[in-house]
Structure formats: structure tokens, C-alpha cells
Amino acid sequence: MLWLWLIRHLRHPSRLPNQSLVRRMNRNLTARILILLLCILCLARVIAFQPIPHRKFCTRVTVTVTQTGALLAKKKVQEEQANHDKWLSSFERLAKYKDTHGTVDITNDEELKKWLDEQREQYQWMLEGKKVRLTRKRATALERLGAVTESF
């Protein structure tokens, strides 16, 4: 509150009870600068302790973005696990088909044939150096089963 009193009386020196103080302040520029600095420091201290309404909003947005990122990461892991499970079940069906028929040339199971064609296509792209979904570990498993070779 001191700074308000000082600012008010610096603007209107006639309000000061002691006119000689006003005359001395007018003559002494250094005193005025010091008083002004004191006012600025007091004002800065008052502003520093005021709550900033936008800070709370930004924090909520940051938390929301972080939570969204975590949910997306969790969803991606779940999708990868589901894709792995689907690939593994198809691979097991192919291995069972080979054990039963002695070959991986599928004639009667369209879904398995389509899956194997996709794997062969992915394998060829991998050999060409393109970016593919087929991992090296899966490609090795398909090679050992005899489902993919460089000629496919």
C-alpha cells in the first residue's frame, strides 16, 4: 500500500502535508528515482503473488495431452499384441496345413492362402530393402517352414 500512496503523492504533490518535502524531492532527482524503483519492486512483489488464471488451464491441457499420449501408446501396444496373436495363429494354421498335406501350396483355405500371399509379398519387399511389417524373426520362421524363398 506504500507504493500506492507514493505514486498518488508523486502525481499530486499538493496532497503531501509537508510542502518542503515536495521541494526537496523536486530538487533531488536521485531520491525520486529511488522512490520509483521502490514502487516498481513493491508492484512486482504484488504481481508475483497474484494467481495466474491461464497457468491452471495450461496445466490441464498438458495433462490431457499427456494422458492422450499414454492412451494412444497403450492402444498401439494392444494393437501390436493383437496383430502378433493373429499372425501367430495364422502361422500355426500354415504349419498344421503343411504337416497334413506335405506342402504349403494351399488350395482349399482361401483365408490362409490370402495370408500366405501377403507374407510372400512382404518377404519379397524385405529382400528389396523396402520398409515392411514383416519382422526378420517372422521371415526366418517362414523360411524354415519352406513357405517363402527368393523365387516366390
Phi, psi and omega in degrees: 000338178299320182293326176296317179297317181295316180297316181300318183278339174288328177286320182236084182296342181292341179283342179293140181289332183249106182292332180293329176296320179296316180297319179294322180293323178295323181284325186258096182293327180298319179297321179295320179295317179297318178296320178296318177297320177299318178297318180296317179297318178297318179295318179297322179293320178294317181294322182297329181269000178281140177290142180257111187295325184287339180295320179296318180296315180297322179297317178298318180296317180298316178297319180297316179296318179296316179296320179297318178298319179294319179294320178294320178296318179296319180295320180296318178298318179296319179295318178297320178295318179295318178296319179297316179297318180295316180297316182296319179293321178294320178297319178295322176297320179294318179296320178295320178297318180295320178297322183285313187259346179081002180213164177256009175281102188274131180242326189253354181244097185295321181295316179292323178296318179296318179297316181295322177298319177297320180294319178296320178296315178299320180296316178297317178297323179295321178294329178280353178090012179278162178281125184226165177278337183288122179277162180297323179297318179291321179298319178296320178297319178293323177297315181297327178284340181087017183277333180228141171219178181291341182280341181288000000 
